[in-house]
Amino acid sequence: MKAFVFPGQGSQFPGMAGTLYDTNPLAKELFEKANDILGFRITDIMFEGSAEDLTRTDVTQPAVFLHSYVAYACSQQGSADMFAGHSLGEFSALAAAGAMSFEDALKLVSIRAKAMQKACQMQPGTMAAVINLPAETVEAVCAGIDGVAPANYNNDSQIVISGELEAVNAACVKMKEAGARRALVLPVGGAFHSPLMEPAREELARAIEATEFKAPSAPVYQNVTAAPTTDPATIKANLLTQLTSPVRWTQSVKAMLADGATEFVEFGPGAVLQGLVRKIAAGLEGIEITGISE
């Protein structure tokens, strides 16, 4: 069975999707439509901007979504048996699966990015990667410190925590004391997937409620539950909850494997998810993992 997966924020790079735009007429059409929807030429920043230009949340999230969706739309991969996306990538997955239109997904991504940026400015926060510490230990440490919580379960040996600046720093000390090989604060703009994103969740709620969702062509394994769903109402609720809840990527990949996935194809910039899937599926035979960027 085939699973299509889509990356999140952090996978962007200068020049991303430039070859796709130059060589594929459908890609050019979709990118130009995106420029019109967003009200600025995001393609100029993607193709010619610096790494710093691409770190602006209002640019990064639409850029990664666009690259991912367009790579999928222009591919010759056929249909999938299941879909999943990491954080922002869930919007790409839902659009690819037909749960919402390309246009609506891009509009939601733009609203989400701006709302998250506002939330970051309202209450500064950060995130940290914890390496080689069991999930239950990470959860226990976070439970003992107000203002920090698990944010991304990336694989069995890498969990990202998120929250208030002092709380994250204090948690990093405790994680190392508990046996973590590393607990490293990340260069991010805010405390994503934590309660500090509540203002963004409230803003995004209005936009999601006004957007038409349909049943996807195959089950989507959503970040919040790591469970497959095809119900539009459930998809909308989970997509909204995702902003303040952890990304259960490890659990999602394991669920897809348990449900028969033997081939994973990552669409979009970079190869982060390919690496995560390889670690999660380590020891299993017959698992094919590939990526399509252009």
Helices and strands as residue ranges (DSSP letters): E 2-6, H 18-23, H 25-38, H 42-48, G 53-55, H 57-73, E 82-85, H 89-96, H 102-122, E 125-131, H 135-143, E 148-155, E 158-164, H 165-177, E 182-185, G 195-197, H 198-209, E 220-221, E 228-229, H 232-241, G 242-244, H 249-258, E 263-267, H 272-280, E 288-292
